[in-house]
């Protein structure tokens, strides 16, 4: 089974930005507690226009189960009204090891 890692760009309408951010932030602890969820991080661009989710699941099944969760469905149901454009989802494949400490010369 292959790990499923996604980078998701979310562009809310300006009047819904704060609500979208808060609703996704509220999902973070629940999502991280799901079996198979390894990473679920929300980021915001410096301009305060877009949100980015970096998420990684053990496999496709774990991701599918996440998307079926009631709290995820509740947020996704509002996206047609809240978002300025559809989500942009990019599936990623890791090329280098992660979380490796780097020692600096000197």
Beta strands, then each sheet from edge to edge (+ up, - down):
strand 1: 4-10
strand 2: 37-44
strand 3: 51-57
strand 4: 88-92
sheet 1: 2+ 3- 1+ 4-
end
